[in-house]
Amino acid sequence: MNKIGMIVAGALLALMILASTLYVVDQRQFAVLYQFGEIKQVIDKPGLQFKAPPPLQNVVFLDKRIQSLDSPDSKPVFTAEKKSLVIDWLVKWRITDPRQFIRNNGTDIRNAETRLSPIVQAALNEEVTRRNVQAVLSGEREKIMQGVIQRVSADAKSFGIEIVDMRIKRVDFVSNITDSVYRRMQSERQRVANELRSTGQAEGEKIRADADRQREVIVAEAFREAQKVKGEGDAKASAIYAESFGRDPAFAQFYRSLESYRSVFRSKSDIVVVQPDNEFFKAMNGSAAPAPRK
């Protein structure tokens, strides 16, 4: 039993030693091989690798994928016209030189981000202070991001990393300036609205005046046409009357007398004081009655 136990123990020890000499490199990682505390080799190809058992050799893995670094805090940045802006940014970076990265930052990625963050913020401040608010908000945002990348890339190489991209996520005014900007924007929109409203009222008055002028012209033309038609009608009526009265003068005189009575006696309360033998009442007395036609 003692021999069997020793054999089993020896086999387990051999397996443990063998397992400690094997390691797998993932395609998403760098494998840094240490020998007596010094970097001996960097493996960037995936697969099964061999090494001496600890403590002779040890392996540390670094992520070779692109990392994201967000702005840790939102500090005001002054523009060329001394306006305070709050800018949130995002930097994409990755490790390109594991040896240099470990010398400057150790094996913890957070150390690199802690050192990289103020460098990016300083580069952003330099780019923003050269421009006005309009350029930062829209006009030259792409140039600002490219300028930050160029400024940070030199320092990033000393860290063993590469700056892949830099993006400005949000640009805003500080709270006290934001209220002032909103009020100014509201005043500007109100001014534009009043201007449009005044223009609309002027156009409305112009349209109404033109419509009134056209109405007056149309009414005048209609009145002229009506008077013309009425005149023609009166002329035809007069001609008909003249022709009719010319055929029978006595009837004409009698008809005119009746028309006179109609115009004088418009209501039952009308009173006319004249002598009984007045010419006005000849038709009533029958003396002016028309003679019968033959």
Buried (B, 14 or more C-beta within 10 A) or exposed (E): EEEEEEEEEEEEEEEEEEEBBEBEBEEEBBBBBBBEEEBEBBBEEEEEBEBEEEEEBBBBBBEBEEBEBEBEEBEEBEBEEEBBBBBBBBBBBEBBBBEBBBEBBEEEBEBBBEBBBEBBBBBBBBBBEBBBBEBBBEEBBEEBBBBBBEBBBEBBBEBBBBBEEBEBEEBBBBEEBEEEBEEEEEEEEEEEEEEEEEEEEEEEEEEEEEEEEEEEEEEEEEEEEEEEEEEEEEEEEEEEEEEEBEEBEBBBBBBBBEEEBEEEEEEEEEEEEEEEEEEEBBBEEEEBBBEEEE
